[in-house]
């Protein structure tokens, strides 16, 4: 039951990650075209990297340390986007939840 709940939280965190990068992109660029390119392109890039390297069905199999580093960089980007957007408290809560969630995902995968 708790594993299922943790996976649901994981999915919500991934959606927030994509939203935060997109939200920042739409508000950062100067001009409609730049905003649309950043707001759509950056979350799409993050999703492609996530799907290729981090997801459970990833085609590229890398050592766990490399996967964790890439995942950390993507989540750190999302946190930085939230902070730059003025959502500092939300960014802190998001970062803490992401770290706790990842801890449990790793813990349960290593159990027999």
N, C-alpha and C positions, 0 to 999 in steps of 0.2 A: 504494500500500500504506500509506504513512504517513498519507495523507489519510483513509483508511478507519479507521485506528487512532485518529486524532485525533477523528473523528466519534463513534466508540465511546466514547472518553473523555468527549466532550461530553455524550453521552446519560447516562453514569454520573454526571457532575457534576450534571446536571439532576435526576436521581433523588435524589441526596444532598441537593440544595437543598430539594426538597420534603419529604424525610424530616426534615431538620434543623428546618425550620419547624414541621412537625407534631409532632415530638418535644418541642420547646420548648412548643408550645401545649398539649399534653396534660399537661405538668408545671407550667405557669405558673398556670393558672386556679384559682380557689378554688371547689371544688365540681365535681361530675361533669358537670353540664350545661355550665358555662363551659369546663371542660377539653375536652369533646367539641366544643364550638363552635369553640374556638381551634384544637384539634388537627386538625380536619377542614376548618374554614372558611378558615383562613389559607393552607394549601397549595393549596386549591381556588382561592382568589383569585389566588395567585401563578401557578398553572397557566393560568387564564383570561387573565390579563394577558400571560403568556408566549406563549400561543397566538395572541392577537389582535395582538400588536405585535412580538414578537421572533422567532418561528419563521419558517423559510424560506417557509412558505405563509401568512403572516400576512395578514389581511384589511385591516388598517390599515397603510398604507404611510407611514412617517415617515422623515425624514432620518436617516442613519446616526448622527449625533451624538446625536440624541434617543433612538434605539434603544439605543445604548451607555449612555447615562445611566440609562435605565429598567432595563436589564440589570444595570448596576452596583448600582443601589439594591436590586434583588431579591437579588443575590448578597451584598451587604453585610448585608442583613437576615438571610440564612441564616448568615453568619459570626457576626453578633452573637448569634443564637440558639444557635449552637454554643458560643460563649464563655460566654454566660450559663448554659448547661447544664453547664459545667465541662470541656468538651472543647477546651481552648485549643490544644493542639498540633495536633489534628485540624483545627481551624478555620484555623490558619495554613497547613497543608499544602493544605487545600481552597482557600483564597484564592489561593495561589500557582499551583496547578494550573489554576484557573479563568482567571487572567490569562494564563498561558502558552498555554492552549488557545484563548482568544479571539484572542490575537495571531496564531496560525497560521490560524484561521478567516478573519480579516480579510485576512491576507497572501495566502492562496490565492484568495479571492474577487476580489481586485484584479488578479490575474495573468490575462493573456489565455488 
